[in-house]
Amino acid sequence: MNIVIAGGGVAGVTAAETARKTNPKADITVFSAERDLLYFRPRLPEIVSGKLPLEKIFAHPAGWYQEQRLEMRLGENLVEVCPDTRVVRGSMGSRLVYDRLLVATGADSSTPPPVDYKLPGVFTLRRLQDAQSLYYEASRCRAAVLMGAGLLAMEIGAALGAMGLTVHVLERAGRILPRQTTPASSAKLNKHLTDQGLVFHLNSSLKAAAGHERLSAVELSDGTRIDAQILVVAAGVTPNLTLANAMKLKVDRGIVADEYLETSTPGVYAAGDCAQTADGFGGLWTIGRAEGLVAGHNVACEPAERKKYVAVPPSSTLKVAGLDLVAAGNIDPDDKLTGAVFEDEKAYRKVVVDDDGLVVGYTNLGTTRGNRELAGALGRKRLPPDVLRDLSATLDFDFARVQNIAG
Ligand SMILES: Cc1cc2nc3c(=O)[nH]c(=O)nc-3n(C[C@H](O)[C@H](O)[C@H](O)COP(=O)(O)OP(=O)(O)OC[C@H]3O[C@@H](n4cnc5c(N)ncnc54)[C@H](O)[C@@H]3O)c2cc1C
């Protein structure tokens, strides 16, 4: 059996590894537009700050790919697929026939206007090369502006701040991390990051990025001008659908995939940031990996042995020194549901339940207590009123009580 995978990110490589386990005899070829072997994309901010040695970012040593007998076509885009003949063509001239194909082309950073992304000093952060260039530039600059105040922006901001730059953060919304925080936890986070030197400009947007040969300043919509040599745009991601569109796969926000992660074309599967399942669009490492495990099995097995994908609840973690933030499921950012809230000077915890007491989301800021037990309860366990009451009463709540509830 010939299995071809487009994309060497976590979804593609996890799928390749799984396909090898399912089908030891298959020929497995992975096309990867990037020249680097799989690396931990979530750790790129540590490359920006210079804190992570380059070799530590790679998921596997080069020899691992040989042991797995994976044919890696690094730096080669899969540019053409003919579903009728099942012939694929790579940008460097490879030509192969596949039995099953996995599209795991991931996503790219969104590049909203009005920024000129070719102007030196303007960055997005998606690839290892972006992180290395940003590190190099940051070590020669004094001030940076971040467009967006989501998780990624906060991590880049902390990394640039640690390098001694003054970091201005622009956010259209009235608070930082609007999707991962409630107003109360956002205020706490804002204070912590302000103390670390980040300067927030809320309810504000970028009007222009100015500079002749390179960026020298940015202008905000209210007329404020900030002198800065670096602008990092962290405004979300856009699924990479170039190949899917060329193949005429059904796409919505991402490539539409069924419960087996098969696309509208039989024998062609999708996983990771480019895929959209009935549960929505992933955009997370954990989801790309979970989808890669299922898609990798399904591309390699007999049709009757295919597995269904069971959705992984979205969970985000802010990896900034001195601060723990986990937000998972529906954290009810507008405080419309019920549950338990605990807050003191250092920590904020919110557990959200539906009308039946089922845990539908939680957030923990400034504490890691209960992360494991709450992750296990999400979507599975119902919390009785006395547990909700005590969760609201003390940070030192005994989480064995949640652990012991049957799921
Ligand atoms: C800085 C940063 C921090 C993050 N932090 C977190 C975090 O804390 N937690 C979390 O869960 N997630 C995090 N994420 C998101 C997470 O990294 C992604 O969800 C995950 O990497 C997606 O994996 P993927 O394999 O679907 O796609 P990708 O990682 O995007 O890989 C797809 C690969 O396919 C290549 N490709 C595209 N088209 C083709 C083609 N036609 N032929 C061949 N190759 C092609 C792309 O170049 C890319 O190398 C972070 C992302 C970034 C950038």
The ligand as an SDF file (V2000), in Angstrom:
LIG
                    3D

 53 58  0  0  0  0  0  0  0  0999 V2000
    4.0730   30.1030   18.3060 C   0  0  0  0  0  0  0  0  0  0  0  0
    2.9770   29.0920   18.4430 C   0  0  0  0  0  0  0  0  0  0  0  0
    2.5920   28.6800   19.7120 C   0  0  0  0  0  0  0  0  0  0  0  0
    1.6000   27.7160   19.8580 C   0  0  0  0  0  0  0  0  0  0  0  0
    1.2700   27.3170   21.1210 N   0  0  0  0  0  0  0  0  0  0  0  0
    0.3690   26.3090   21.2640 C   0  0  0  0  0  0  0  0  0  0  0  0
    0.0600   25.7960   22.5660 C   0  0  0  0  0  0  0  0  0  0  0  0
    0.5630   26.2580   23.5770 O   0  0  0  0  0  0  0  0  0  0  0  0
   -0.8030   24.7660   22.6500 N   0  0  0  0  0  0  0  0  0  0  0  0
   -1.4000   24.2150   21.5560 C   0  0  0  0  0  0  0  0  0  0  0  0
   -2.1610   23.2590   21.6940 O   0  0  0  0  0  0  0  0  0  0  0  0
   -1.1480   24.6890   20.3110 N   0  0  0  0  0  0  0  0  0  0  0  0
   -0.2720   25.7200   20.1330 C   0  0  0  0  0  0  0  0  0  0  0  0
   -0.0010   26.1970   18.8880 N   0  0  0  0  0  0  0  0  0  0  0  0
   -0.7360   25.6300   17.7370 C   0  0  0  0  0  0  0  0  0  0  0  0
   -0.1060   24.3290   17.2590 C   0  0  0  0  0  0  0  0  0  0  0  0
    1.2660   24.4780   17.0930 O   0  0  0  0  0  0  0  0  0  0  0  0
   -0.7810   23.9080   15.9650 C   0  0  0  0  0  0  0  0  0  0  0  0
   -2.1510   23.7020   16.2210 O   0  0  0  0  0  0  0  0  0  0  0  0
   -0.1750   22.6240   15.3890 C   0  0  0  0  0  0  0  0  0  0  0  0
    1.1920   22.7920   15.1420 O   0  0  0  0  0  0  0  0  0  0  0  0
   -0.8950   22.2280   14.0930 C   0  0  0  0  0  0  0  0  0  0  0  0
   -0.2830   21.1120   13.5530 O   0  0  0  0  0  0  0  0  0  0  0  0
   -0.5660   20.6780   12.0470 P   0  0  0  0  0  0  0  0  0  0  0  0
    0.2930   19.4910   11.8030 O   0  0  0  0  0  0  0  0  0  0  0  0
   -2.0070   20.5860   11.7900 O   0  0  0  0  0  0  0  0  0  0  0  0
   -0.0940   21.9000   11.1360 O   0  0  0  0  0  0  0  0  0  0  0  0
    1.2950   22.6400   11.0160 P   0  0  0  0  0  0  0  0  0  0  0  0
    2.0500   22.5780   12.2720 O   0  0  0  0  0  0  0  0  0  0  0  0
    0.9590   23.9840   10.4430 O   0  0  0  0  0  0  0  0  0  0  0  0
    2.0970   21.7950    9.9290 O   0  0  0  0  0  0  0  0  0  0  0  0
    1.6740   21.7070    8.5980 C   0  0  0  0  0  0  0  0  0  0  0  0
    2.9070   21.6220    7.7400 C   0  0  0  0  0  0  0  0  0  0  0  0
    2.5030   21.3450    6.3940 O   0  0  0  0  0  0  0  0  0  0  0  0
    3.2720   22.1450    5.5100 C   0  0  0  0  0  0  0  0  0  0  0  0
    2.5470   22.2300    4.2530 N   0  0  0  0  0  0  0  0  0  0  0  0
    1.5410   23.0520    3.9090 C   0  0  0  0  0  0  0  0  0  0  0  0
    1.1130   22.7930    2.6610 N   0  0  0  0  0  0  0  0  0  0  0  0
    1.8710   21.7690    2.1850 C   0  0  0  0  0  0  0  0  0  0  0  0
    1.8930   21.0430    0.9630 C   0  0  0  0  0  0  0  0  0  0  0  0
    1.0440   21.3020   -0.0400 N   0  0  0  0  0  0  0  0  0  0  0  0
    2.8220   20.0670    0.8150 N   0  0  0  0  0  0  0  0  0  0  0  0
    3.6850   19.7750    1.8410 C   0  0  0  0  0  0  0  0  0  0  0  0
    3.6870   20.4250    3.0300 N   0  0  0  0  0  0  0  0  0  0  0  0
    2.7810   21.4080    3.2010 C   0  0  0  0  0  0  0  0  0  0  0  0
    3.4160   23.4430    6.2710 C   0  0  0  0  0  0  0  0  0  0  0  0
    4.4640   24.1960    5.7650 O   0  0  0  0  0  0  0  0  0  0  0  0
    3.7010   22.9100    7.6720 C   0  0  0  0  0  0  0  0  0  0  0  0
    5.0490   22.6210    7.8200 O   0  0  0  0  0  0  0  0  0  0  0  0
    0.9720   27.1710   18.7100 C   0  0  0  0  0  0  0  0  0  0  0  0
    1.3440   27.6120   17.4300 C   0  0  0  0  0  0  0  0  0  0  0  0
    2.3270   28.5790   17.2980 C   0  0  0  0  0  0  0  0  0  0  0  0
    2.7320   29.0360   15.9160 C   0  0  0  0  0  0  0  0  0  0  0  0
  1  2  1  0
  2  3  1  0
  2 52  2  0
  3  4  2  0
  4  5  1  0
  4 50  1  0
  5  6  2  0
  6  7  1  0
  6 13  1  0
  7  8  2  0
  7  9  1  0
  9 10  1  0
 10 11  2  0
 10 12  1  0
 12 13  2  0
 13 14  1  0
 14 15  1  0
 14 50  1  0
 15 16  1  0
 16 17  1  0
 16 18  1  0
 18 19  1  0
 18 20  1  0
 20 21  1  0
 20 22  1  0
 22 23  1  0
 23 24  1  0
 24 25  2  0
 24 26  1  0
 24 27  1  0
 27 28  1  0
 28 29  2  0
 28 30  1  0
 28 31  1  0
 31 32  1  0
 32 33  1  0
 33 34  1  0
 33 48  1  0
 34 35  1  0
 35 36  1  0
 35 46  1  0
 36 37  1  0
 36 45  1  0
 37 38  2  0
 38 39  1  0
 39 40  1  0
 39 45  2  0
 40 41  1  0
 40 42  2  0
 42 43  1  0
 43 44  2  0
 44 45  1  0
 46 47  1  0
 46 48  1  0
 48 49  1  0
 50 51  2  0
 51 52  1  0
 52 53  1  0
M  END
$$$$
